Amino acid sequence: MNPNLQKPRRRLKGVVTSTAMKHTAAVRIERRIPHPKYGKYFPVSRKFLIDDPQSAAQVGDLVEFEECRPLSRHKCWRLVRVLKKGVSLEVAADAALGVEDKEK
C-alpha cells in the first residue's frame, strides 16, 4: 500500500447546540436505531466539539463538519460549511438521515 495515500476524512452533519466557547461550537447528531429485541425505533444522540475559527455557525444551524488532527483534548473536528441557518432539531435530524420533506 502506498504510504502517500490518505484515507478520506469522515464528514458528518448535525445541529449546533452551543457557541459559548471561543472558536468552538458544540454540534449534536441524532440517529434513530431499532431496539435489538423489539424493533421499535428510538433516538440516540451524540455531541461533538468542532473548530469554528470565524464563528460562522450559530445555535440551531445545520452544519457539515469533518475530522481533523486533534486540536485540543475533546476537539478533533473542523467546520466545513453551514448547510441551513436556524433549523429545528427535527428537520435537522431528518436531513442528516436523508429523509425527504414531509410537507410535499
Residue, then its C-alpha position, 0 to 999 in steps of 0.5 A: m500500500n502506498p504510504n502517500l495515500q490518505k484515507p478520506r476524512r469522515r464528514l458528518k452533519g448535525v445541529v449546533t447546540s452551543t457557541a459559548m466557547k471561543h472558536t468552538a461550537a458544540v454540534r449534536i447528531e441524532r440517529r434513530i436505531p431499532h431496539p435489538k429485541y423489539g424493533k421499535y425505533f428510538p433516538v440516540s444522540r451524540k455531541f461533538l466539539i468542532d473548530d469554528p475559527q470565524s464563528a460562522a455557525q450559530v445555535g440551531d444551524l445545520v452544519e457539515f463538519e469533518e475530522c481533523r488532527p486533534l486540536s485540543r483534548h475533546k476537539c478533533w473536528r473542523l467546520v466545513r460549511v453551514l448547510k441551513k441557518g436556524v433549523s429545528l432539531e427535527v428537520a435537522a435530524d431528518a436531513a442528516l438521515g436523508v429523509e425527504d420533506k414531509e410537507k410535499 
